[in-house]
Amino acid sequence: TRKAEMPAEETAEAMKKLVDGGMLYVKDMLEDEYSLTAFAPEPGSPYKPKEHKAIRVIDTTEKEKANTLSECIAEGFRDDDSGRIIRPARIVVYRLKQ
């Protein structure tokens, strides 16, 4: 007998749920065992080189957007006890085009 295959959309959704569940488990473990907290900066917030790693830069002519975040690609991790950044958040940042 041949096993029935799931449609691609259902397979993708099932995989996303599995990965999200795994990430939640890892975040909980890091918080409980190692006092590390995940953080995700919001779009529009100021770029902070000590907390963010710019993966991509987008040029803008709007001064108010310069040096602000366009999006957060991956969360960062902070040590709760010392406040030290263990892994900076991976972000996309706006740069003022001259």
SULVEN-V63280 format. One record per helix or strand. SS is the DSSP state (@ for helix, = for strand). FROM is the first residue (numbers start at 1). LEN is the number of residues. If there is no record, write none. Layout:
# SULVEN-V63280
ss | from | len
SS | FROM | LEN
SS | FROM | LEN
This chain:
# SULVEN-V63280
ss | from | len
@ | 8 | 27
= | 36 | 4
= | 46 | 1
= | 52 | 9
@ | 63 | 3
= | 68 | 7
= | 76 | 4
= | 85 | 3
= | 89 | 8
